[in-house]
């Protein structure tokens, strides 16, 4: 099995190679046509895509991400009983029945209030969740939990139940249950489920190559394969965790092809399974306003895009309501989202980090590893700083988003859609692996320069990983670096729009 340090060194070295190759391809293209990658870039792209799953070593023993599949396989299959609060409580009750001869873990994350508590305090909740099951369904659940208990060392499983539970939208739950509802937990099943994401991503990259050509396709592959924040360890081998990315990537390609109705449908799906992808509609909306102002007529594609999005949202709302929990599940999701939004994660990335992080945060001075929940004081401090600096957070987000609008004013619809990455950065904070959406940047303005900038940023993150174990330092630095990166990427176009507006007024 490849140890993490070796992986970081290899991928850091490949990042240097990729950066040099990208610069040479675009500074010295020779006789290559603009849409062609060339042999060197093709080679680096192939190596990068092989590097993402650790050159076939995956997670070491298998390609199954048991941590992820524990949450998303069990959570979707038994959602009618588990809902958003029951997966840890029910699995502890099932573990007692399996009885593998060791004591149950001492502390667990209580998903009712997002607190780490003594397991003893959850006994009544365990019983309450157990009573939601019929006897037949409970026996199936115990068998599935037993698979995870026997397939992993107990320390690993104990840490799983200190995570933050099952949080997808009802639409995602409906989609996932099409696969998980009637399958037993075993190696073959979870391996099958782990292949869904790679197949969806393959479809996305096929569309990118077909729409934009091999040069842009290879740039996108390089970013995806070598990205530090979305390494295979995070969601590789998981179950349907990158469907939203495939939907957004294909939607941008469809916009480029002037197929706006299906593009709207796909953006709607991505939004209804992960919420934040709705940001990818903002850029095209700005472009539509620009055309309306200049011609006094809305562009025809606007109606098609909006129609596709609205139809998609209605279909997704309906699908989510068809889970066994019915339409009230959306209220439960909203409450759970609000609760989960108040939970600070050390691997979050976003503009908000720049306002709430301080020196002690970055150096883990507020973390106490003697506590069952080491980040308890850190969480409390983040809550306090967020409340104190809320005006600065809001003001910074508005200023940043206005800057994006000024840039999008000059772009084409499909190019402006990719600005959804920057809008998400300014509007929300996202777990590091969601920033895999940066692999779509070559589809927008600048093409190779954003790719080179991202590779340079990525190289710094690999270096930081070798220098410190602190996620707060690594992803706090990434947040700052992304701010400068985004401003350098679309800043010139935003400034041109400002000068144009000033010129008209004068």
C-alpha positions as CSV (number, residue, x, y, z in Angstrom):
1,X,0.0,0.0,0.0
2,X,1.3,3.5,-0.9
3,X,1.8,5.5,2.3
4,X,0.4,9.1,2.3
5,X,3.8,10.8,2.2
6,X,4.9,8.8,-0.8
7,X,1.6,9.7,-2.5
8,X,2.1,13.4,-1.8
9,X,5.7,13.4,-3.1
10,X,4.8,11.6,-6.3
11,X,1.8,13.8,-7.0
12,X,3.7,16.9,-6.1
13,X,6.4,15.9,-8.6
14,X,3.7,15.2,-11.2
15,X,2.2,18.6,-10.6
16,X,5.6,20.2,-11.4
17,X,5.8,18.2,-14.6
18,X,2.2,19.1,-15.5
19,X,2.8,22.8,-14.8
20,X,5.9,22.9,-17.1
21,X,4.1,20.9,-19.8
22,X,1.0,23.3,-19.8
23,X,3.3,26.3,-20.0
24,X,5.3,24.9,-22.9
25,X,2.2,23.7,-24.8
26,X,0.8,27.2,-24.7
27,X,3.9,29.4,-24.9
28,X,5.5,27.3,-27.6
29,X,2.7,25.6,-29.5
30,X,4.7,25.1,-32.7
31,X,2.5,23.8,-35.5
32,X,-0.2,22.4,-33.2
33,X,-3.7,23.5,-33.9
34,X,-5.3,25.5,-31.0
35,X,-7.8,22.7,-30.2
36,X,-5.2,19.9,-30.2
37,X,-3.4,18.8,-27.0
38,X,-0.2,17.5,-28.5
39,X,1.8,14.4,-27.4
40,X,3.3,15.9,-24.2
41,X,0.0,17.2,-22.8
42,X,-1.8,14.0,-23.7
43,X,0.9,12.0,-21.8
44,X,0.6,14.2,-18.7
45,X,-3.2,14.0,-18.8
46,X,-3.1,10.2,-19.0
47,X,-0.6,10.0,-16.1
48,X,-2.7,12.4,-14.1
49,X,-5.9,10.4,-14.5
50,X,-4.0,7.3,-13.5
51,X,-2.6,9.1,-10.4
52,X,-6.0,10.0,-9.0
53,X,-6.8,6.4,-7.9
54,X,-3.2,6.1,-6.7
55,X,-2.2,4.2,-9.8
56,X,-4.7,1.4,-9.0
57,X,-3.8,1.0,-5.4
58,X,-7.1,2.7,-4.5
59,X,-7.5,2.6,-0.7
60,X,-5.0,-0.2,-0.3
61,X,-7.1,-3.3,0.3
62,X,-9.9,-2.4,-2.1
63,X,-11.6,0.3,-4.0
64,X,-14.5,0.5,-1.5
65,X,-14.6,3.7,0.7
66,X,-16.2,2.1,3.7
67,X,-16.5,5.3,5.6
68,X,-18.5,6.9,2.8
69,X,-20.5,3.8,2.0
70,X,-21.4,3.3,5.6
71,X,-23.2,6.7,5.5
72,X,-24.6,6.7,2.0
73,X,-25.4,3.1,1.4
74,X,-27.0,2.5,4.8
75,X,-28.4,6.0,5.0
76,X,-30.2,5.8,1.7
77,X,-31.3,2.1,1.9
78,X,-32.8,2.5,5.4
79,X,-33.8,6.2,5.2
80,X,-37.5,5.5,6.0
81,X,-36.4,4.4,9.4
82,X,-33.1,6.2,10.0
83,X,-34.1,9.7,8.7
84,X,-31.4,12.3,9.4
85,X,-30.8,11.5,13.1
86,X,-30.7,7.7,13.4
87,X,-27.8,6.1,11.6
88,X,-25.3,6.1,14.5
89,X,-27.9,5.2,17.1
90,X,-29.3,2.3,15.1
91,X,-25.9,1.0,14.2
92,X,-24.9,0.9,17.9
93,X,-28.0,-1.0,18.7
94,X,-27.3,-3.4,15.9
95,X,-23.8,-3.9,17.1
96,X,-25.0,-5.0,20.5
97,X,-27.0,-7.7,18.8
98,X,-24.1,-8.8,16.6
99,X,-21.8,-9.0,19.7
100,X,-18.3,-9.2,18.4
101,X,-16.9,-9.5,21.9
102,X,-15.6,-6.0,22.5
103,X,-17.1,-3.0,24.4
104,X,-19.2,-0.5,22.4
105,X,-17.3,2.8,21.8
106,X,-17.6,5.3,24.7
107,X,-18.6,8.4,22.8
108,X,-20.7,9.0,19.6
109,X,-22.0,11.9,17.6
110,X,-25.6,12.5,18.6
111,X,-27.1,13.6,15.3
112,X,-30.1,15.2,17.0
113,X,-28.1,18.2,18.2
114,X,-24.6,17.6,16.6
115,X,-22.9,17.0,20.0
116,X,-20.4,14.3,20.8
117,X,-21.8,12.6,23.9
118,X,-21.4,9.5,26.0
119,X,-22.9,6.5,24.2
120,X,-24.8,5.7,27.4
121,X,-26.8,8.9,26.9
122,X,-28.1,7.7,23.6
123,X,-29.6,4.4,24.8
124,X,-33.1,5.8,24.8
125,X,-32.6,7.2,21.3
126,X,-31.2,3.9,20.1
127,X,-34.4,2.2,21.3
128,X,-36.6,4.9,19.7
129,X,-34.9,4.5,16.3
130,X,-35.1,0.7,16.7
131,X,-38.9,0.9,17.0
132,X,-39.1,2.7,13.7
133,X,-38.1,-0.6,12.0
134,X,-40.3,-3.6,11.3
135,X,-38.8,-6.9,12.6
136,X,-37.9,-7.9,9.0
137,X,-36.3,-4.6,8.1
138,X,-34.3,-4.7,11.4
139,X,-32.9,-8.1,10.7
140,X,-31.7,-6.9,7.3
141,X,-30.2,-3.8,8.9
142,X,-28.3,-5.8,11.5
143,X,-26.9,-8.0,8.7
144,X,-25.7,-5.0,6.7
145,X,-24.2,-3.3,9.8
146,X,-22.5,-6.6,10.6
147,X,-20.8,-6.4,7.2
148,X,-19.2,-3.1,8.1
149,X,-18.3,-4.3,11.6
150,X,-16.5,-7.4,10.2
151,X,-14.8,-5.6,7.2
152,X,-13.1,-2.8,9.2
153,X,-11.0,-2.6,12.4
154,X,-13.1,-1.3,15.3
155,X,-11.1,1.9,15.8
156,X,-12.0,2.9,12.2
157,X,-15.7,2.2,12.7
158,X,-15.7,4.1,16.0
159,X,-14.3,7.2,14.2
160,X,-16.9,6.9,11.5
161,X,-19.6,7.4,14.2
162,X,-17.9,10.6,15.3
163,X,-18.6,12.1,11.8
164,X,-21.6,14.2,10.9
165,X,-24.1,11.6,9.8
166,X,-26.3,11.3,6.7
167,X,-27.2,14.7,5.1
168,X,-28.2,14.5,1.4
169,X,-31.3,16.0,-0.1
170,X,-34.5,13.9,-0.6
171,X,-33.8,14.0,-4.3
172,X,-30.4,12.4,-3.8
173,X,-32.0,9.9,-1.5
174,X,-34.6,9.0,-4.1
175,X,-31.9,8.5,-6.7
176,X,-29.6,6.5,-4.4
177,X,-32.4,4.2,-3.4
178,X,-32.9,3.2,-7.0
179,X,-29.6,1.3,-6.5
180,X,-29.4,0.6,-2.8
181,X,-32.9,-0.2,-1.7
182,X,-32.8,-3.9,-2.4
183,X,-29.1,-4.7,-2.3
184,X,-27.3,-6.4,0.6
185,X,-24.1,-4.9,2.0
186,X,-21.2,-7.0,0.7
187,X,-18.0,-6.5,-1.3
188,X,-19.6,-7.1,-4.7
189,X,-22.5,-4.7,-4.0
190,X,-20.3,-1.8,-2.7
191,X,-17.8,-2.3,-5.5
192,X,-20.6,-2.0,-8.0
193,X,-21.9,1.2,-6.3
194,X,-18.3,2.6,-6.3
195,X,-18.2,2.4,-10.1
196,X,-21.1,4.7,-10.7
197,X,-19.2,7.9,-10.1
198,X,-16.2,6.9,-12.4
199,X,-18.7,6.1,-15.2
200,X,-20.5,9.4,-14.8
201,X,-17.2,11.3,-14.8
202,X,-16.1,9.4,-17.9
203,X,-19.3,10.6,-19.6
204,X,-18.5,14.2,-18.5
205,X,-14.9,14.1,-19.8
206,X,-16.1,12.5,-23.0
207,X,-18.5,15.4,-23.5
208,X,-15.7,17.9,-22.7
209,X,-13.4,16.4,-25.3
210,X,-16.2,16.2,-27.9
211,X,-17.3,19.8,-27.3
212,X,-14.0,21.7,-26.6
213,X,-11.3,19.5,-28.2
214,X,-8.4,17.5,-26.8
215,X,-6.4,20.5,-25.5
216,X,-9.2,21.7,-23.2
217,X,-10.1,18.1,-22.3
218,X,-6.6,17.3,-21.3
219,X,-6.3,20.5,-19.2
220,X,-9.4,19.5,-17.3
221,X,-8.1,15.9,-16.8
222,X,-4.8,17.2,-15.4
223,X,-6.6,19.4,-12.8
224,X,-8.9,16.6,-11.8
225,X,-6.2,13.9,-11.6
226,X,-3.6,15.9,-9.6
227,X,-5.8,18.1,-7.4
228,X,-4.7,17.9,-3.7
229,X,-8.0,18.9,-2.1
230,X,-10.0,16.1,-3.9
231,X,-7.5,13.3,-3.7
232,X,-9.0,9.8,-4.0
233,X,-8.9,9.3,-0.2
234,X,-11.8,11.7,0.2
235,X,-14.6,10.3,-2.0
236,X,-13.0,7.8,-4.3
237,X,-14.8,4.5,-4.0
238,X,-17.9,6.2,-2.6
239,X,-21.5,5.9,-3.7
240,X,-22.9,8.6,-6.0
241,X,-20.9,11.4,-4.6
242,X,-19.9,13.2,-7.8
243,X,-23.1,13.0,-9.8
244,X,-23.5,16.7,-9.3
245,X,-20.1,17.4,-10.9
246,X,-20.9,15.2,-13.9
247,X,-24.3,17.0,-14.3
248,X,-22.7,20.5,-14.2
249,X,-19.8,19.6,-16.5
250,X,-22.1,18.1,-19.1
251,X,-24.5,21.1,-18.7
252,X,-21.6,23.6,-19.6
253,X,-20.9,21.5,-22.7
254,X,-24.5,21.6,-23.7
255,X,-24.6,25.4,-23.3
256,X,-21.6,25.6,-25.6
257,X,-23.6,23.5,-28.1
258,X,-26.6,25.8,-27.7
259,X,-28.7,23.1,-26.1
260,X,-30.0,25.1,-23.2
261,X,-33.1,23.1,-22.2
262,X,-31.2,19.9,-21.3
263,X,-28.5,22.1,-19.7
264,X,-31.1,23.6,-17.4
265,X,-32.4,20.2,-16.5
266,X,-28.9,19.0,-15.5
267,X,-28.2,22.2,-13.4
268,X,-31.5,21.7,-11.7
269,X,-30.6,18.1,-10.8
270,X,-27.2,19.2,-9.5
271,X,-28.8,21.9,-7.4
272,X,-31.4,19.6,-6.0
273,X,-28.9,17.0,-4.9
274,X,-26.2,19.4,-3.5
275,X,-27.8,22.9,-3.3
276,X,-24.7,25.0,-4.1
277,X,-24.5,24.2,-7.9
278,X,-27.4,26.6,-8.3
279,X,-24.5,29.2,-8.4
280,X,-23.8,28.0,-12.0
281,X,-26.9,29.7,-13.2
282,X,-25.9,33.2,-11.9
283,X,-23.3,33.9,-14.7
284,X,-25.7,33.0,-17.6
285,X,-28.4,35.2,-15.9
286,X,-25.9,38.2,-15.9
287,X,-25.2,37.6,-19.6
288,X,-28.9,37.5,-20.3
289,X,-29.4,40.8,-18.5
290,X,-26.5,42.4,-20.5
291,X,-28.2,41.3,-23.8
292,X,-31.6,42.6,-22.6
293,X,-30.1,46.0,-21.7
294,X,-28.4,46.3,-25.1
295,X,-31.1,44.9,-27.4
296,X,-34.2,45.5,-25.2
297,X,-35.1,41.9,-25.9
298,X,-34.2,38.8,-23.8
299,X,-32.1,36.2,-25.7
300,X,-34.1,33.2,-26.8
301,X,-31.8,30.8,-25.0
302,X,-32.8,32.4,-21.6
303,X,-36.3,30.9,-21.8
304,X,-35.0,27.5,-22.8
305,X,-32.5,27.4,-19.9
306,X,-35.0,28.7,-17.4
307,X,-37.6,26.2,-18.6
308,X,-35.2,23.3,-18.3
309,X,-34.3,24.4,-14.8
310,X,-37.9,24.8,-13.6
311,X,-38.9,21.5,-15.1
312,X,-35.9,19.9,-13.5
313,X,-36.7,21.4,-10.1
314,X,-40.3,20.2,-10.2
315,X,-39.2,16.7,-11.2
316,X,-36.6,16.6,-8.5
317,X,-39.1,17.9,-5.8
318,X,-41.5,15.3,-6.9
319,X,-38.9,12.5,-6.8
320,X,-37.8,13.6,-3.4
321,X,-41.4,13.5,-2.2
322,X,-41.7,9.9,-3.5
323,X,-39.3,8.5,-0.8
324,X,-41.3,6.5,1.7
325,X,-41.2,9.5,4.1
326,X,-43.4,11.5,1.7
327,X,-43.4,15.3,1.1
328,X,-42.7,16.2,4.8
329,X,-39.2,14.9,4.2
330,X,-38.3,18.3,2.7
331,X,-39.1,20.0,5.9
332,X,-36.9,17.5,7.8
333,X,-34.1,18.1,5.3
334,X,-34.4,21.9,5.7
335,X,-34.1,21.5,9.5
336,X,-31.2,19.2,9.2
337,X,-29.4,21.5,6.7
338,X,-29.8,24.4,9.2
339,X,-28.4,22.3,12.0
340,X,-25.5,21.0,9.8
341,X,-24.7,24.5,8.5
342,X,-23.8,25.5,12.1
343,X,-21.1,22.8,12.2
344,X,-17.6,24.0,11.4
345,X,-15.3,21.6,9.6
346,X,-11.5,21.9,9.5
347,X,-11.3,21.1,5.8
348,X,-13.8,23.8,4.7
349,X,-12.8,26.2,2.0
350,X,-14.4,29.6,1.3
351,X,-14.2,33.3,1.6
352,X,-15.7,33.1,5.0
353,X,-12.6,31.4,6.4
354,X,-10.6,34.6,5.7
355,X,-12.8,36.5,8.2
356,X,-13.2,33.9,10.9
357,X,-9.8,32.2,11.0
358,X,-7.0,33.7,13.1
359,X,-3.5,32.7,14.2
360,X,-4.7,30.3,16.9
361,X,-7.1,28.7,14.5
362,X,-4.4,28.0,11.9
363,X,-2.0,26.6,14.5
364,X,-4.6,24.5,16.3
365,X,-4.0,26.3,19.6
366,X,-7.7,25.8,20.4
367,X,-7.7,22.0,19.8
368,X,-7.5,19.6,22.8
369,X,-6.9,16.0,21.8
370,X,-7.5,14.8,25.3
371,X,-11.3,15.5,24.8
372,X,-13.6,13.0,23.1
373,X,-14.3,15.8,20.7
374,X,-10.9,17.6,20.3
375,X,-12.4,20.5,18.3
376,X,-15.0,21.4,20.9
377,X,-13.4,24.7,22.0
378,X,-12.5,25.4,18.4
379,X,-16.1,25.0,17.3
380,X,-17.3,27.3,20.1
381,X,-14.7,29.9,19.1
382,X,-15.7,29.7,15.5
383,X,-19.3,30.3,16.4
384,X,-18.4,33.3,18.5
385,X,-16.2,34.8,15.8
386,X,-18.8,34.2,13.2
387,X,-21.4,36.1,15.2
388,X,-19.0,39.0,16.0
389,X,-17.8,39.4,12.4
390,X,-21.1,38.7,10.5
391,X,-21.2,42.2,9.0
392,X,-17.7,41.8,7.6
393,X,-18.6,38.3,6.2
394,X,-21.7,39.7,4.5
395,X,-19.9,42.8,3.2
396,X,-17.0,40.8,1.8
397,X,-19.3,38.3,0.1
398,X,-21.4,41.1,-1.5
399,X,-18.3,42.9,-2.8
400,X,-16.8,39.7,-4.2
401,X,-20.0,38.7,-5.9
402,X,-20.4,42.1,-7.4
403,X,-16.9,41.8,-8.8
404,X,-17.9,38.4,-10.4
405,X,-21.0,40.0,-11.9
406,X,-18.9,42.7,-13.6
407,X,-16.7,40.0,-15.1
408,X,-19.6,37.8,-16.2
409,X,-21.1,40.9,-18.0
410,X,-18.5,40.4,-20.8
411,X,-18.6,36.6,-21.1
412,X,-20.5,34.0,-23.2
413,X,-23.2,32.0,-21.3
414,X,-21.2,28.8,-21.0
415,X,-18.1,30.7,-19.9
416,X,-20.1,32.7,-17.4
417,X,-21.6,29.5,-16.0
418,X,-18.2,28.3,-14.9
419,X,-18.0,31.4,-12.7
420,X,-20.3,29.3,-10.4
421,X,-17.1,28.1,-8.8
422,X,-16.1,31.6,-7.8
423,X,-19.7,32.4,-6.7
424,X,-19.7,29.3,-4.5
425,X,-16.4,30.5,-3.0
426,X,-17.9,33.9,-2.1
427,X,-21.3,32.7,-0.9
428,X,-20.7,29.5,1.1
429,X,-18.0,27.4,2.6
430,X,-17.6,23.9,1.2
431,X,-15.7,20.8,2.2
432,X,-12.4,20.6,0.3
433,X,-13.4,17.8,-2.0
434,X,-16.2,19.8,-3.6
435,X,-13.6,22.0,-5.1
436,X,-13.0,19.3,-7.7
437,X,-15.4,21.6,-9.7
438,X,-12.3,23.7,-10.4
439,X,-11.5,21.1,-13.1
440,X,-14.1,22.9,-15.2
441,X,-12.2,26.2,-15.3
442,X,-10.5,25.4,-18.7
443,X,-14.0,25.4,-20.2
444,X,-14.1,29.2,-19.5
445,X,-12.2,32.3,-20.2
446,X,-8.4,32.1,-20.2
447,X,-8.2,28.4,-20.8
448,X,-4.6,27.5,-20.0
449,X,-3.7,30.4,-17.6
450,X,-6.2,29.4,-14.9
451,X,-4.9,25.8,-15.3
452,X,-1.3,26.9,-14.7
453,X,-2.4,29.0,-11.8
454,X,-4.3,26.1,-10.2
455,X,-1.4,23.8,-10.6
456,X,0.9,26.3,-8.9
457,X,-1.6,26.6,-6.1
458,X,-1.9,22.9,-5.9
459,X,1.8,22.5,-5.6
460,X,1.8,24.8,-2.6
461,X,-0.9,22.6,-0.9
462,X,1.2,19.5,-1.4
463,X,4.1,21.3,0.2
464,X,2.0,22.4,3.1
465,X,0.8,18.8,3.6
466,X,4.4,17.8,4.1
467,X,5.1,20.7,6.5
468,X,2.0,20.5,8.8
469,X,-0.8,18.1,9.8
470,X,-3.2,21.1,10.4
471,X,-6.1,21.0,8.0
472,X,-6.9,24.5,9.3
473,X,-3.6,25.7,8.0
474,X,-3.8,23.8,4.7
475,X,-7.4,24.8,3.8
476,X,-7.2,28.2,5.4
477,X,-4.2,28.9,3.1
478,X,-6.2,27.4,0.2
479,X,-9.0,29.9,0.9
480,X,-6.6,32.8,0.8
481,X,-4.9,31.5,-2.3
482,X,-8.2,31.0,-4.1
483,X,-9.2,34.6,-3.4
484,X,-6.1,35.9,-5.2
485,X,-6.5,33.3,-7.9
486,X,-10.1,34.2,-8.7
487,X,-9.3,37.9,-8.7
488,X,-6.4,37.4,-11.1
489,X,-8.6,35.2,-13.3
490,X,-11.6,37.4,-13.8
491,X,-10.3,40.7,-12.4
492,X,-9.2,42.1,-15.8
493,X,-12.6,41.6,-17.3
494,X,-14.3,43.1,-14.3
495,X,-12.1,46.2,-14.5
496,X,-12.9,46.5,-18.2
497,X,-16.6,46.6,-17.4
498,X,-16.0,49.2,-14.7
499,X,-14.1,51.4,-17.2
500,X,-16.8,50.9,-19.8
501,X,-19.5,52.0,-17.3
502,X,-17.5,55.0,-16.3
503,X,-16.8,55.9,-19.9
504,X,-20.5,55.9,-20.7
505,X,-21.3,58.1,-17.7
506,X,-18.7,60.7,-18.7
